[in-house]
Amino acid sequence: MRPRTWVLLLAALFALLQLATVEGRDTPDSKNYVSYALSLGGADKREAARATIDHYCAGRAAMAHRAQNVDVVRFHAPDPAPRVLRECREQEWRQVEARLAAGDTAGHTVPFMPERFMRIFEVRPGYPVFLLPFVTLFGVTWGVWAAGVVITCAGGVLTYLVLRALAVPVPLALTGQALFLVLPCGTTAMRPMTEGLLLALTLAALWGCALVLGGTRPRAGLALVGCALLALFTVKHSQALFLGLCLAAAGTAVAVRRRRRGLPSGRGAVALAAVGCAGMLGTLLVSRLLDYPSTSESVQDLLTDHFARPDRERPWAEFFQLQGNFWMEWARRQMGEPLFVAALAAGALGALRRPAFGAFLAGAACTGLLNQAGHPDINIWGDRLITLAWLLPVLGVPLLLEPVLRRAVVPAQGAAVEPVG
């Protein structure tokens, strides 16, 4: 079969497997994005609230039903789903009704939380805009599911395209696609959150880097990187800032390394560094002009449990103390389950085989670490904030296996043409 057929088959197989869990992937923040999308589609606050709450609470009920089915003590008890659904709806409506009655009706999102917290989501229209056609055509439940499948499969296809742009053999490019789908980045991308788009757009930027460094289509590659940074700004502007910074650092490192070896700095690396700088500075400037929530506001949100408590008087001192505590606990947990660290090590070894592109790959993976460092909350389920770091093994492991495959293929080809006797 043609390579594109294998790519489509992998995507179709992944989509079929996701039918096992249509409901129950939501996090509390998912309500904000879903209500934002419904508002963009013309729903008023109460209509958006009703559809969002019904979807969210149905997911909670489905999870409660699945959990009891395998509870060794209560598996034969009455189904808890109706009770969970009723209590969830009552709780969510109680909060929303109180804020609507208080006149909290500004913006696109339903006021599930205080206005100061909801402002953080108001400046992230990218994912709701992406979600809008799906919920319009298929309704909230199937629309959210379909959007997750599309964006996750797109991430897998982009992984394949990045590796093929690096001239990696088709079997290993397909391996990269499969790794994206089965590793935690695929699980996280399926959730109705921004991470799926962040992963896909970061992969698009890396595809642009591969095209530029390979010299095949440098202008198209630079345009792709620039468009990815622009789109990232609409999805989560802090991620555009991090990626621009890391691309600029990677391009500078590649150029300096080449100069120290007595080689030209390389127009591609310098151009990518320039685009990264432009993205970083543009993000800072535009976010300031649009009065987006500042870094200090994000720190206060973290330390006050989403502004449920008074602002901290010395937020930065507490923030850096929490940083130290977080990473010590994070490292302790990784020692107990070192899959992530081992995968990063294998990916780094693969990235070293392509030093120029590897620098940009490492930079993209570092955005996951920066994102996690900006939110040192050990209780965020699923390690979703650091998910972008999984791109290092997703792309690095196929690069690491490349010489193994080539050594296996070349002798086989030689044996095929060896004269008999």
Secondary structure, DSSP 8 states (H G I E B T S, - for coil): --HHHHHHHHHHHHHHHGGG-SS----TTHHHHHHHHHHHTT--HHHHHHHHHHHHHHHHHHHHHHHHHT-TTTTTS--SHHHHHHHHHHHHHHHHHHHHHTT---SSS--SS-HHHHHHHHT--HHHHHHHHHHHHHHHHHHHHHHHHHHHHHHHHHHHHHHHHTT--HHHHHHHHHHHHHSHHHHHHTSSSSHHHHHHHHHHHHHHHHHHHHTSSHHHHHHHHHHHHHHHHHH-HHHHHHHHHHHHHHHHHHHHHHHHTTS---HHHHHHHHHHHHHHHHHHHHHHHTT---HHHHHHHHHTTTTTS---SSHHHHHHHHHHHHHHHHHHHHHHSTHHHHHHHHHHHHHHTSHHHHHHHHHHHHHHHHHHHHS--TTSGGGGGGGGGGHHHHHHHHHHHHHHHHHHHHHHHHHHHS---
